[in-house]
Every structure is written in structure tokens, then in C-alpha cells.
Amino acid sequence: MRFTDDAQAAALAARAQRARRRRRAAKPVAILRESVEPVSETQRRGARAESRALAMLEAEGLRLVARNVGSALGEIDLIMREGPRLVFVEVRSRSSATARHGGALASVNAAKQRRLARTAALYLTVSLGRRGPWPACRFDVVAVEGATMAWVRGAFDAVPG
């Protein structure tokens, strides 16, 4: 294509740049996905632990909001409501308290906490349709080790980063 002057070329280039910006802005950064049926034995064991944790939390008065909310950023096992507060719950399961790497609670390390915080921020953004202000939130961990369960309220404070 030939242009008769530089103004036409500049106008066309500006229009193309605006179109690229619109396409980039329209791309979702990370989309929440539905839970997937457990396939392996480990996944089935994890699903059973989540069900046990859910039953315990509901018996304590929390209400289920969502289960297995995930994206490319990570997954949140349970999202519960305790009064006006949203509670993001990570359920960790080990066959026994003497399991490798320090047991279920120790497996929620700093990297896992960051993934949970990012996924929680995405969930809030998508579900509330805005960037904030968000309701009060808390991150809890339920550790399932053999037949025992430990619920750690406010297990960590997280700032997505």
C-alpha cells in the first residue's frame, strides 16, 4: 500500500497501535476454572480430606461459598463465609504426622502462600467485578494427618506479590 503523504501513514500507524492496545486489554490475564474430578488415588485422597475439612468447618458455623476455585495462578480448596468475612481455606493432607517434609502444616510454604493470595485476589476481582474495597478476608489451613485434623485460623497474612 502506498501513501500519498506522511500524515496518512502516521494515521494508519496510530490506528493499528490503538487496535493492538485494545486486543491486549481485552485478553484475560487469568481465568478462574471449575474444579476437575479427581483422577489419581492421590487426588481422590485429597478430595476426601477436603470433604472432611468442609464438614468440620460447617459444623463450626462457616458456610461454603465455593470449592476448588483455580486458575493458572493456583487453586483454593475451599472458600467459606464466617459472618461478613470470607475465609480462604487450604486443606493439606498427609498419611501421618511423621510424613516427610514436616507434615501437612509445614507444606504451606511461602511460595504456596503467594499462590493462594494471588488466586484469592483474582477470585475477588472476578466475583465482585471490581478491584476493591473487598470484604474482610482470612487465610486458614486445615491439616489432615491420618485420623486427626487441625484447623489453623489466620494461618498467614498475605499480600499478593
Contacts in CASP RR format, 6 or more apart in sequence:
PFRMAT RR
TARGET T0000
AUTHOR 0000-0000-0000
METHOD contacts of the structure
MODEL  1
MRFTDDAQAAALAARAQRARRRRRAAKPVAILRESVEPVSETQRRGARAE
SRALAMLEAEGLRLVARNVGSALGEIDLIMREGPRLVFVEVRSRSSATAR
HGGALASVNAAKQRRLARTAALYLTVSLGRRGPWPACRFDVVAVEGATMA
WVRGAFDAVPG
3 9 0 8 1.000
3 12 0 8 1.000
30 71 0 8 1.000
30 72 0 8 1.000
30 73 0 8 1.000
30 122 0 8 1.000
31 71 0 8 1.000
31 72 0 8 1.000
32 69 0 8 1.000
32 70 0 8 1.000
32 71 0 8 1.000
32 122 0 8 1.000
32 123 0 8 1.000
32 126 0 8 1.000
33 70 0 8 1.000
33 71 0 8 1.000
34 68 0 8 1.000
35 67 0 8 1.000
35 68 0 8 1.000
35 69 0 8 1.000
35 70 0 8 1.000
36 68 0 8 1.000
38 44 0 8 1.000
38 46 0 8 1.000
38 47 0 8 1.000
45 93 0 8 1.000
46 91 0 8 1.000
46 93 0 8 1.000
49 91 0 8 1.000
49 92 0 8 1.000
49 93 0 8 1.000
49 144 0 8 1.000
50 67 0 8 1.000
50 68 0 8 1.000
50 77 0 8 1.000
50 78 0 8 1.000
50 91 0 8 1.000
52 144 0 8 1.000
52 149 0 8 1.000
53 77 0 8 1.000
53 78 0 8 1.000
53 89 0 8 1.000
53 91 0 8 1.000
53 142 0 8 1.000
53 144 0 8 1.000
53 149 0 8 1.000
53 151 0 8 1.000
54 64 0 8 1.000
54 67 0 8 1.000
54 78 0 8 1.000
56 142 0 8 1.000
56 149 0 8 1.000
56 151 0 8 1.000
57 78 0 8 1.000
57 80 0 8 1.000
57 89 0 8 1.000
57 142 0 8 1.000
57 151 0 8 1.000
58 64 0 8 1.000
60 151 0 8 1.000
61 82 0 8 1.000
62 80 0 8 1.000
62 81 0 8 1.000
62 82 0 8 1.000
62 87 0 8 1.000
63 80 0 8 1.000
63 81 0 8 1.000
63 82 0 8 1.000
64 78 0 8 1.000
64 79 0 8 1.000
64 80 0 8 1.000
65 79 0 8 1.000
65 80 0 8 1.000
65 81 0 8 1.000
65 86 0 8 1.000
66 76 0 8 1.000
66 78 0 8 1.000
66 79 0 8 1.000
66 123 0 8 1.000
67 77 0 8 1.000
67 78 0 8 1.000
67 79 0 8 1.000
68 75 0 8 1.000
68 76 0 8 1.000
68 77 0 8 1.000
69 75 0 8 1.000
69 76 0 8 1.000
69 79 0 8 1.000
69 119 0 8 1.000
69 123 0 8 1.000
70 76 0 8 1.000
70 119 0 8 1.000
71 119 0 8 1.000
71 122 0 8 1.000
73 115 0 8 1.000
73 118 0 8 1.000
73 119 0 8 1.000
73 122 0 8 1.000
74 115 0 8 1.000
74 116 0 8 1.000
74 118 0 8 1.000
74 119 0 8 1.000
75 119 0 8 1.000
76 88 0 8 1.000
76 89 0 8 1.000
76 90 0 8 1.000
76 116 0 8 1.000
76 119 0 8 1.000
76 120 0 8 1.000
76 123 0 8 1.000
77 89 0 8 1.000
77 90 0 8 1.000
77 91 0 8 1.000
78 88 0 8 1.000
78 89 0 8 1.000
78 91 0 8 1.000
79 86 0 8 1.000
79 87 0 8 1.000
79 88 0 8 1.000
79 89 0 8 1.000
79 123 0 8 1.000
80 86 0 8 1.000
80 87 0 8 1.000
80 89 0 8 1.000
81 87 0 8 1.000
82 138 0 8 1.000
84 135 0 8 1.000
84 136 0 8 1.000
85 135 0 8 1.000
85 136 0 8 1.000
85 137 0 8 1.000
85 138 0 8 1.000
86 124 0 8 1.000
86 134 0 8 1.000
86 135 0 8 1.000
86 136 0 8 1.000
86 137 0 8 1.000
86 138 0 8 1.000
87 137 0 8 1.000
87 138 0 8 1.000
87 139 0 8 1.000
87 140 0 8 1.000
88 116 0 8 1.000
88 120 0 8 1.000
88 123 0 8 1.000
88 137 0 8 1.000
88 138 0 8 1.000
88 139 0 8 1.000
88 140 0 8 1.000
89 139 0 8 1.000
89 140 0 8 1.000
89 141 0 8 1.000
89 142 0 8 1.000
90 108 0 8 1.000
90 112 0 8 1.000
90 116 0 8 1.000
90 139 0 8 1.000
90 140 0 8 1.000
90 141 0 8 1.000
90 142 0 8 1.000
90 155 0 8 1.000
91 141 0 8 1.000
91 142 0 8 1.000
91 144 0 8 1.000
92 103 0 8 1.000
92 104 0 8 1.000
92 105 0 8 1.000
92 107 0 8 1.000
92 108 0 8 1.000
92 141 0 8 1.000
92 142 0 8 1.000
92 143 0 8 1.000
92 144 0 8 1.000
93 104 0 8 1.000
93 143 0 8 1.000
93 144 0 8 1.000
93 145 0 8 1.000
94 103 0 8 1.000
94 104 0 8 1.000
94 107 0 8 1.000
94 143 0 8 1.000
94 144 0 8 1.000
94 145 0 8 1.000
94 146 0 8 1.000
95 145 0 8 1.000
95 146 0 8 1.000
96 145 0 8 1.000
96 146 0 8 1.000
97 103 0 8 1.000
97 145 0 8 1.000
97 146 0 8 1.000
97 148 0 8 1.000
99 145 0 8 1.000
101 107 0 8 1.000
103 143 0 8 1.000
103 145 0 8 1.000
104 143 0 8 1.000
104 144 0 8 1.000
104 145 0 8 1.000
104 150 0 8 1.000
105 141 0 8 1.000
105 143 0 8 1.000
105 150 0 8 1.000
105 152 0 8 1.000
105 155 0 8 1.000
108 141 0 8 1.000
108 155 0 8 1.000
108 156 0 8 1.000
113 139 0 8 1.000
113 156 0 8 1.000
113 158 0 8 1.000
114 158 0 8 1.000
114 160 0 8 1.000
114 161 0 8 1.000
116 139 0 8 1.000
116 158 0 8 1.000
117 139 0 8 1.000
117 158 0 8 1.000
117 159 0 8 1.000
117 160 0 8 1.000
117 161 0 8 1.000
118 160 0 8 1.000
118 161 0 8 1.000
120 137 0 8 1.000
120 139 0 8 1.000
120 158 0 8 1.000
120 160 0 8 1.000
121 160 0 8 1.000
124 132 0 8 1.000
124 134 0 8 1.000
124 137 0 8 1.000
125 131 0 8 1.000
125 132 0 8 1.000
128 134 0 8 1.000
138 153 0 8 1.000
138 154 0 8 1.000
139 154 0 8 1.000
139 155 0 8 1.000
139 156 0 8 1.000
139 157 0 8 1.000
139 158 0 8 1.000
140 151 0 8 1.000
140 152 0 8 1.000
140 153 0 8 1.000
140 154 0 8 1.000
140 155 0 8 1.000
141 151 0 8 1.000
141 152 0 8 1.000
141 155 0 8 1.000
141 156 0 8 1.000
142 149 0 8 1.000
142 150 0 8 1.000
142 151 0 8 1.000
142 152 0 8 1.000
143 149 0 8 1.000
143 150 0 8 1.000
143 152 0 8 1.000
END
